[in-house]
Amino acid sequence: QNILTVCFSVGYSAVALNHVIDFNEKKQEIIKPVSPSELFPSLPIVQGTSKRIKVLTRLTLVVSDPSHCNLLRSTSANIRLYDIIAVFPKTEKLFHIACTTLDVDLVCINVTEKLPFYFRRPPVNMAIDRGIYFELLYTPAIKDSTMRRYTISNAISLMQICKGKVSSQSESKPLELRGPYDVANLGLLFGLSEGEAKAAVSTNCRAAMLHGETRKSACGVVYTVKKPRQVEEEETAVPACKKAKTQV
């Protein structure tokens, strides 16, 4: 509840509760996600609107062996219950598999140490074509100078390939949360343009959510975007003197 309150105060309208499974630590199973309504009986209202903050469920698998990917390929009933599925590959081979074959919404990038491999354009482009986004954890850039150097270096090398198709993530401590505008400013350090940095905390996150809904429905998701009327654009393009003559 405290973390949700902080997210609400800094300007977020949606939060994902992350359930992490690391097969190296101990044998773990994918359990049924806890309903957000059970954890938070009353959700805060988003600033400037009448809607309450949206709480999603997310599953992140830390994979270090190809056999760990079989769990995602299986038709587990519990996997389908999560709104967002992310994978954290530890090797170049697993990164290639995650980009090309796994049915996930996000591919997480390790930014706390020097990567053991280079990002290659073919798998990254294939992931973009499949609607998959890459996620960077910005918290290490705040905590430590050494990890800040690795974070910026790894982020820049990824940005040169993925054309800004990234989203951002923070760890679970309220003091390490930053508002959307602060995270967008961090994106400028990672090599993003101003528009790409803003998209990393807004439209890219929404696209990942819609990709998760498509994966769950196995069909598709349709959403509408309001566009300005062409008549208004033509009227603004006509000079004032000519507009006056046509009205007479």
C-alpha positions in Angstrom: 0.0 0.0 0.0 2.9 2.4 0.7 4.5 1.7 -2.7 1.2 2.3 -4.4 0.8 5.6 -2.6 4.2 6.7 -3.7 3.5 5.7 -7.3 0.2 7.6 -7.1 1.9 10.7 -5.7 4.6 10.9 -8.4 2.2 10.6 -11.3 1.8 6.9 -12.3 -1.6 5.5 -13.3 -0.7 1.8 -13.6 1.5 -0.4 -11.5 2.5 -4.1 -12.1 3.1 -6.4 -9.1 6.2 -8.4 -10.1 6.6 -12.1 -9.2 10.2 -13.1 -9.9 11.3 -16.7 -10.4 15.0 -17.5 -10.5 15.8 -21.1 -11.2 19.3 -20.8 -9.9 18.3 -20.0 -6.4 16.0 -22.9 -5.7 13.4 -25.0 -7.4 10.3 -22.9 -7.9 6.9 -23.3 -9.5 4.7 -20.8 -11.1 1.9 -20.2 -8.7 -1.4 -18.5 -9.3 -1.1 -14.7 -8.9 -2.7 -13.0 -6.0 -5.6 -10.8 -6.9 -4.8 -7.1 -6.4 -8.2 -6.6 -4.9 -7.2 -9.0 -2.1 -4.1 -7.0 -1.3 -5.5 -3.5 -1.8 -9.2 -3.1 -0.8 -9.2 0.6 -1.8 -7.0 1.9 -4.6 -6.0 5.6 -4.8 -7.5 7.8 -7.6 -5.2 9.0 -10.4 -4.5 12.7 -10.2 -6.6 14.7 -12.5 -9.1 11.9 -13.3 -11.9 10.0 -11.7 -10.3 6.6 -12.4 -8.5 4.6 -9.8 -4.9 3.4 -10.3 -4.6 0.2 -12.3 -2.8 -2.7 -10.6 -1.5 -5.5 -12.9 0.2 -8.8 -12.3 3.5 -9.6 -13.8 5.7 -12.7 -14.0 9.5 -12.4 -14.6 11.5 -15.6 -15.3 15.3 -15.4 -14.8 16.7 -18.0 -17.2 20.3 -19.2 -17.4 19.7 -22.5 -19.2 17.7 -23.4 -22.3 15.7 -25.9 -20.3 14.2 -23.1 -18.3 12.4 -21.8 -21.4 10.3 -24.9 -21.7 8.2 -23.6 -18.8 7.1 -20.7 -21.0 6.4 -22.9 -24.0 4.1 -25.1 -22.0 0.4 -24.2 -21.8 0.4 -23.6 -18.0 -2.9 -22.3 -16.7 -1.2 -20.2 -14.1 1.0 -18.4 -16.8 -2.1 -17.3 -18.6 -3.4 -15.6 -15.5 -0.6 -13.0 -15.5 -1.1 -9.7 -17.3 2.6 -9.3 -18.3 5.3 -11.9 -18.8 8.9 -10.9 -18.9 12.1 -13.0 -19.3 15.6 -12.2 -18.0 18.1 -14.0 -20.2 21.6 -14.5 -18.8 23.5 -15.6 -22.0 23.6 -14.6 -25.6 21.9 -17.8 -26.7 19.0 -17.3 -24.3 18.8 -13.6 -25.4 18.4 -14.8 -29.0 15.8 -17.4 -28.0 13.8 -14.8 -26.0 13.8 -12.4 -29.0 12.9 -14.9 -31.7 10.7 -17.7 -30.2 9.4 -17.1 -26.7 5.9 -15.8 -26.2 6.7 -12.9 -23.8 5.9 -9.2 -23.6 9.3 -7.9 -22.2 12.9 -8.9 -22.4 14.9 -7.6 -19.4 18.4 -6.4 -19.7 21.0 -6.7 -17.0 22.6 -3.3 -16.3 24.5 -4.0 -13.1 27.6 -5.5 -14.7 29.4 -5.6 -18.0 27.4 -7.8 -20.4 29.1 -11.0 -21.6 27.8 -10.5 -25.1 27.0 -7.8 -27.6 23.5 -6.9 -28.8 23.1 -8.0 -32.4 20.6 -6.4 -34.8 18.8 -9.5 -36.3 17.3 -10.9 -33.1 16.5 -7.4 -31.8 14.7 -6.5 -35.0 12.8 -9.7 -34.9 11.7 -9.0 -31.3 10.5 -5.5 -32.4 8.5 -7.0 -35.3 6.9 -9.4 -32.8 5.8 -6.5 -30.6 8.3 -7.3 -27.8 9.9 -4.4 -25.8 13.1 -4.3 -23.9 13.2 -3.2 -20.3 16.0 -1.4 -18.4 16.2 -1.2 -14.6 17.1 2.4 -13.8 17.5 2.0 -10.0 21.2 0.9 -10.2 22.1 4.2 -11.9 20.8 6.0 -8.7 22.4 3.9 -6.0 26.1 3.4 -7.0 28.6 5.1 -9.3 30.0 1.8 -10.7 26.6 0.4 -11.5 25.7 3.8 -13.0 28.6 3.5 -15.4 27.5 0.0 -16.4 23.9 1.1 -16.7 24.6 3.9 -19.1 27.1 1.9 -21.1 24.7 -1.1 -21.5 21.8 1.2 -22.2 23.6 3.1 -25.0 24.7 -0.1 -26.7 21.1 -1.3 -26.7 19.7 2.0 -27.9 21.9 1.9 -30.9 20.1 -1.3 -32.0 16.5 -1.2 -30.8 15.5 2.3 -31.9 14.0 3.3 -28.6 11.7 0.3 -28.2 12.3 0.2 -24.4 10.4 0.6 -21.2 11.7 1.3 -17.6 11.4 -0.5 -14.3 12.2 0.3 -10.7 12.8 -1.9 -7.7 10.3 -2.3 -4.9 11.7 0.3 -2.5 9.6 3.5 -2.3 12.8 5.7 -1.9 14.1 4.4 -5.3 11.0 5.3 -7.2 11.2 8.3 -9.6 8.4 10.1 -11.4 7.7 9.7 -15.1 9.4 13.0 -16.0 12.5 12.1 -14.0 12.8 8.7 -15.7 12.4 10.4 -19.1 15.3 12.7 -18.2 17.4 9.6 -17.4 16.5 8.3 -20.9 18.4 11.2 -22.4 21.5 9.9 -20.7 20.9 6.4 -22.2 21.0 7.8 -25.8 17.2 8.3 -26.3 15.7 11.3 -28.0 13.2 13.4 -26.1 10.3 11.7 -27.8 11.7 8.2 -27.3 12.4 9.0 -23.6 8.8 10.1 -23.0 7.5 7.0 -24.9 9.6 4.7 -22.6 7.3 5.7 -19.6 4.0 6.1 -21.5 3.1 4.7 -24.9 5.7 1.8 -24.8 4.3 0.7 -21.4 0.8 0.8 -22.8 1.9 -1.2 -25.8 3.4 -3.9 -23.6 0.1 -4.1 -21.7 -1.8 -4.5 -24.9 0.6 -7.1 -26.1 -0.1 -9.1 -22.9 -3.8 -8.8 -23.5 -3.3 -10.1 -27.0 -1.3 -13.0 -25.8 -4.0 -14.0 -23.3 -6.9 -13.6 -25.7 -5.0 -15.4 -28.6 -6.8 -13.1 -31.0 -6.0 -9.4 -30.8 -6.8 -6.1 -29.2 -8.4 -3.1 -30.8 -8.1 0.4 -29.3 -9.0 3.8 -30.7 -6.9 6.9 -31.0 -8.5 10.3 -31.3 -7.2 12.4 -34.2 -7.8 16.1 -35.0 -10.3 16.9 -37.7 -8.9 17.7 -41.1 -11.2 20.8 -41.4 -9.6 22.4 -38.5 -6.1 21.8 -39.9 -7.2 23.3 -43.3 -8.6 26.4 -41.5 -5.5 27.0 -39.6 -3.4 26.6 -42.7 -5.4 29.4 -44.6 -4.0 32.9 -44.0 -6.3 35.4 -42.2 -6.7 37.7 -45.2 -7.9 34.9 -47.5 -10.1 33.5 -44.8 -11.9 36.9 -44.5 -12.5 37.1 -48.3 -14.0 33.6 -48.4 -16.4 34.4 -45.5 -17.6 37.6 -47.3 
